[in-house]
């Protein structure tokens, strides 16, 4: 195991057992069995370690996935959070300037963008502009809120059901946009009725 991975592994174990505010670079490095100064050869701070863990464990894997297969990316993400629920219960509760939720939200926004592009291509409709950006951000916020709620819940839906609901939510939102773009008069008529 390389040094960076040792630091990440020690951090992950500490986060699962200790309040994050009590974790310091010193405690991480003591747990990893490394000198404190070595930490700064690899990471800026303890938040940077959390972002790296996410990026390596799920971000890099799903970024290699084709945008057209956003459903696979979403499925892998839900499975990953389910398998690492204890760790992410603590991580997603961290707030502040360097909160990991911001990094994860960016990744979720990538999934939303991929779904918009893929479904737009299927329907042969161009999706872009300021409203598209607004929709992408709003959907990412909704997905992040749901993921945080789901990961934090002690009981509730299993990963397969959560994935199915999230996929349906994204498709419903995008299909509404596509319907409005392709058949604006039919859309207006339906909303009045």
N, C-alpha and C positions, 0 to 999 in steps of 0.2 A: 504494500500500500504506500503510495507516495505521500509526501508531507502535506500537501493541500487536502488530500482525501482524509488523512488522519485528523486534521484540524476540523474538517467538516463533520466527520463521524463523531468526534468528541462533542462538538457543538450540538449536533442532533440529539445525542444521548442526554446532554444537560438540559436542553429545551424540554424534553419529554418528562424530566423529573424535577426541574427547578424553575421558579418564576424567572422570566427573562430579565427583569430588572436587576436580579441578583447575580446574573451571569456577567462575568468580566472577561477581558482578554486573558488575564492571569488564570482564572478558573478554567477557561477553555484549554489553555496550553498545559496546565497542570494535568488535566484529564487526558490530554493527548500524549503526555510524557515528552513534551518538547519545550525548548527555551521560549520565553515570552517574546523576545525580539524576532524570532522566526515567523511569528504570526504576520508581521508587517511586510514580510517578503512576499506574501500571498494575498492578503486582504487588507482593506482600509480600516474596517471596524467589524463588530459582531453582526451588524445588519448585512454587510457585504457577504458574509459567510452564508446567511440564509438565502440571499438571492442566488448565490452560486449553487447551493444545494438544489434549489428549484430548477435552475437552468440546466444543470447536469442531469438531474433525475427525470425531468419531464420536458422542460423547455427545448433542449437540443433534439430530443427524440421526436417531439411533435413538429418542430420546425422543419424537419426533413420530410414530413408528410406533405403530399401534394395539396395545394389549396382546394382542389376539387373534392378532396376526401375529408372535408372539415368534420364530418360526422365521426370518422375514425379518430381524429384528433380530440374531439370532445369526449368520446368514449374512453380513450386512454387517460385523459385528464381526470375524469370522474373516478375511474378505477384507481388511479394514482392517489388521489385524495382519500379514497376509501381505505386503501392499504396503508396510508400514512396519517390516518385520522388523528391519532394522539399528538403527533408532532404538529400537524397543522391546526389543531384546536388551539395550541399555544401560539403558533406563528400568526394566525389570522386575528388573534386578539391583540396583537401588538399595534399600537398606534403611535403617531408622531411623525417627525420629518422623514425618517428613513424607513418607514413601515414597509414590510415585505408585501403587503396587500397591493401597493402601488405597482410593484414589478409584476405581480401575478395578474393584476387588472390589465396591464399592457398586453400580456399574453392572451387573455380572454378577448381583448379588443381585436387582436389578430385573428382569432377564431371567428368572431362576428364578421369581420371584414371578409374573410374567406368565404363564409356562408353567403354573404350578400353578393359577392362576385360570382360564385358558383351557381347560385339560384338565378341570378340575373342572366348569366350565359345560357342556362337551360331554357329560360323564357325569352331569350333574345331581346332583353331590355337593358339599356344602359342605366346603371345605378351610380350616381355621383353627385357632387355638389355639396353645398352647405347642409341641406337637410339630411343627406346620407351620412355626413360626419356627425350631425346631431343624433341621428338614429343609432349609429354605431356606438357612440359614447353612452347613450341612454340604455341601450341593450347590454353593453358591457357592465354598467353599474348594476342593472337588474340581475344579471347572471352572477356577478361577484357577491351581491347581497344574498342571493339564494345559496351559492356555494358556501359562504361563511355560515349561514344559518344551518345548512345541512351537515356540514362538518362538525359544528358545535353541538348538534343534537345528540343526546345520549341514545335515543331510540328514534325510529322513523323509517323512511323509505330505504330500501336497499339500493345499491349502486346501479343496477340495471334499470330500476324504475326512475331513479333520479336522472340518469342519462336520457331515458325516453322522454321525460317531462321537459328537460332542458332543450333537447332536439326539437320537440314539438313547439315549444315556445319560440325558438329562433325561426323555425319554418313559418309559424303563424304570423310573426311580425314581418318577415320578408315577403310572404305571400300577400299580405295586406298592401305593402308598398308596391309590389308588382301588379296587383289588381288595379290599384289607383293609376299607375303609370300606363298600363296597357288599355284599360277600359274605363277611362275617367268618367264618362257619362253614366255607365252602368254602376260604377262605384258610388257616385253621388246619389243616384236614384235609390240604391240599396240603403244608404245611410239615412235617407229621409223617411223611408217607409217604416 
